[in-house]
Amino acid sequence: MHRIEASDAYMKKDQDMTQYALVTGAASGMGRASADVLQAAGWSLLLVDLDAGKLETANAGLAGKGAVNWLAGDLTDVDFVSRLSDKIAGLTVSAAVHCAGISPGMGSPSRILDVNLAASIALVDKLVNVIADGASVVLFASTAGHMLGSVFDQQIAEAVGERDLAQLRDLATSPEIAYALSKRGVQFLARNMALAFGKKNGRINSISPGIIDTPMSHAEMAQQPLMKTIVENSPLPRLAQPREVAEVAAFLCSPAASFVTGTDILVDGGSLTTFTHNIAE
């Protein structure tokens, strides 16, 4: 059984008309930065993370500044996603920033596809039915999806459209390829679901960060020297701070981005302008 914990200190029996932003992967890294930025912009928060201990710590740091709900569990667990959907239905959730995911060094190819893509699909399929009208959804993809090129685009589009990742599992011959496939799939998912969200006057986009100054990225850089080369050759040759990506997510959730949907936003310091290697080769 997956561990599921929740704090309902701010919940009401009747639907709360406070405007909430859902943030997944909220205990650390870009997820925590997104929670900070969204809260500063006036949003109440619904925080989700696998690590209940870290999530409780994050909640303690944010709860004194506004309404915060949290729910800990595994987004690859269908029961947990249903529980989260029920919680969203009890609030007015008008924004969702889905940061939860794992890097190549954190799992097998199959696990990477499950966490990064299958769970994203399951969450989005729930959100389109329970999120508030006019809401904005932001999915975190990666520049790795662009680095993959278009060689597998037909298979990825079919897998996302049919909600069946079997052929992607066959293509995922390494954790690195699985990661790129999963993040390319997230980009396709945002495009695929734009019409469905548009019927509720809502929007959905993806963000593709470059290499970010987080413990996860540093662990990957230690194993993949190419990442350091990418950074050094970029027009802005440094690691991005998590807040720099979070600010773009907050923009996409704001009225300032009211006509932006179904697209992917690169936040990579220009790294793709100098990257010439296809990671599928």
N, C-alpha and C positions, 0 to 999 in steps of 0.2 A: 504493500500500500504506500502511495506517495503521501508525504506529510503535507497537510493543508492546515494553515492557521489563518485566522482573520481577526481584525479589530473593527468593531462596529460602533465605536464611541460616538461617531458623528452620524450614524444611520438613523433614519426616522421610519416609522411604520408607513406613513404616506410618502409618496414620491417627493424627494427633495428637489426643489427647483434651482438650487445652486448649480452653477455650471462646472462640471467636472471634466478633467482631462485624465484619461487612462495612460499610464506609462508602464511598459513592461521592461524587464531588465533594470528596474529602478534602484537597485541596491548599490550600484557602482557604475563607474565609467560614464559612457554617454547617456545611459538611462538616468543615472543620478543627476547629471548635469542638466538633462532635459527637465527633470522634475523641478530643479532649482529655478531654471529660467521660466518655466510655465507658471510656477507659483508667483514669481516676481511680477509676471504679467497679469496676475489677478485670478488665475485659475485655482479652483479647489482640485485636489488630487485623489486619484485611485491608483495606488502603487501595486505592482505585481513583480515578484521575483521568485526564483527557485529556492534561494537561501533565506529561510525564515529569520535566522539570527541577524544577518546583515540588513534584511528588510526592516526588521524591528528597529535597528539602530538608525537607518535612514528615516524612518517614520518619526523617531524621537527628535531628530534634527529639524524636521519640517513641520511637525504638528503644532508647535507654538506660533507658527506664522499664518495659519489658516486651516481650513477643514481638510483632513487627510483620512482616507480609508486605505486599508491595505489587505492584500490576500496573497499568501505564499503557496506555491505549488508548481507543478510541472506542466507546461503548456503542451507537451506531447501526450498528456493524459486526458482522454476525452471527458472523463468525469469532472476533472478540474476545469476544463474549458466550459463545460455546462454550468458549473458552479459560478464561474466568473461571469458568464452571460447573464445568469440570474441576478447577480449583484449589479451589473451594469443596468439591467432593466429596472432596478429599484432606485436608480439615480438619474440625473439628467447629464449624461455623458455626451459632450459636444466636440470632443477632440480625443484622439488616440494616437500615441506615439509608441510604436512597437520596436523596441531596441533589443529585446532578448534574442540571444543567438550564441553560437560557439564558433571558435576559430579552428583551423585545420589541426592544430596540436591538441585539441580537447576531445577528440572522439574518432570513431571509425567512420568511413565514408557513409555508411547507412545512417548512423546516428546524426551526422552533420546534416544530411538531407532531411531527416525527421525533425530536428530542432529548428533549422533555419528556414525550411520551405514548407514541409507538411504542417507544422504547427502554425505557421503564418497563414496558410490557406484556411485551416480550421478556424483560426481566430477571426479572420476577415469574413468568412462565411457566417459566423455568429454576429459580428458587428453590424453587418448590413441590415440585419433584422432588428437589433435592439438599440443601436446608437441613435441619438436624437436627430431629427430632421435638420438638415443644414450643417451637419458635422463635418469635420475634417479628419482624415486618417493619414498618418505618415508611417511608412514602413522603412526600416533601415536595411538597405542593401549593402553594396560595397563596390569599390572600383574593380575588384576582382571579377565581377560580372561583366564589366566592359572589357577587361583584359582577356577574357575568354574569346572575345570576338563573336562572330555570328555563325560559327561552324555548326553549333548544336541548336540553333534557334528554333528550328522546326520541331525537334524533339521536346525542347523545353516548353514551347507554346502548347503543344499537344498535351504534355504532362500536366501543366497548370490548368488548361481548359477542361480536361477530362478528370482532374483531381486524382490522377493515377501516376505515381512516380516510378513505376516498375522499370521503364526504359531508362530513366535517369540513373537508377541504381546500377544498371548494366554499364553505363558510360562512366560511372564514378570509380575509376581505377586507382585512385589515391585520395587521401583526405584533401589535398590541395585542389584537385579537380572537382571533388564533391562540393567543396566550399564555393568555388566559382560557379558551378552549376546551380547551387542553391540560391546564390545571390542574384544570378541572372534570372532565376525563376521568380524571385521577389520583385524584380523590376517588371517582369511580364505580368505578375499578379496585379500590380497597381494599374497597369494599362488595361488588363482584362476586366477589372472590376469598376472602372470609372463610370461606365454607363449605369450599372446597378446603383451605385451611390448617387449618381446624378438624378435618378428618379426620385430621390428623397432630398433633392437640392444639396446633396453632400459632395464631398471631394475626397479623392484618395491619390496620394503620390508616394514616391519613394525617394530616399536620399542615399547617395553612394559616397560614403566617406572614404578618404584616403587613409593614410597611416596615422593613427591617433595616439597621443601620449597617455596610454593606459597600461596597466599591468598585462592585460591580454596581448596587446601589440608588442610590448617589450619581450614577452615570452616567445612570440612568433619570430621576432627579428633575430633572436638568439639562435634560432633553428634555420632561418631562411635569409642568408646574406643578401639575396636579391632585393629584399625590402629596404635595406640600408642604401643600396645603389639607387633605387627608385627615389628615395627621399633626397639624396645628394644631388641628383640630376634634375630635380623639379624646379620650376620657376621660383617657387617659395620653398627653399631647401631646409625644411624643418618639419617636425611632427606638429600636427594640429592639436590644439587643446580641446578637450571634450566640449567645453562651452561654445566653441566656435561652430561646432556641428549642431549643438542644441539650439542655438539662436536661429539657425535655418529651419529647424523643425518647428520652433515657436512661430516663425514667420508664416510657414505653411498652414498653421492652425489659426492664423489671425485673419481678420477681414481684409488685410492688405493683400492677401493671396486668394481673394474670392473668385478669381477666374482661372486659377491654376489647378489642373487635375489631369490624371492619367499620364504623368510624366515622371522622369527621374532627374533629380538635381545632383550634380557633381559638387562635392565639397572636398577637393583633393589637392589644393595648392597648385593646380595645373599639372599634376604628375602625368596625366595621360597625354599631355602634349609632347612629352619627351620619351614616353614608353613605347618601345618598338617590338618587344618580345610577346609572342602569343603563347599564353601559358597552357594552351591545349596541345601544343606541339611537343 
